[in-house]
């Protein structure tokens, strides 16, 4: 049975952190912010991990921090190599930020969740069942704003960056 109080208790420290709050200003896909997207992925992952009797805490924390990158990807400078584009690079940056701001919350499962959530773009296969849950939940949450197949490259951060209002 799902329990929203338990969900919020797990992520309370992260939600209240000033650096995480900045994600309310980062556009993600469509009209959604990184904060909103991360909350969707975290809650969906929480419910799935709970139902499957997995490590709910690691799944929820990893899901919430999976897109904890430094700056909005739409305003990042253009890169020449495809492997340097946002869709391929942000999991590593998100984990570095998570480890910097929340080192006491990190474990090998959360590292795997964050660094491999973009599989198959990241090429490295997720190691834990919790990692697969977040990878799946992220795709499900992203599909809610994905309307046209031709926009897929833009939504995974490899083409057609949108101009961000300042």
Order of alpha helices (4+ residues) and beta strands (2+ residues): alpha-alpha-alpha-alpha-alpha-alpha-alpha-alpha
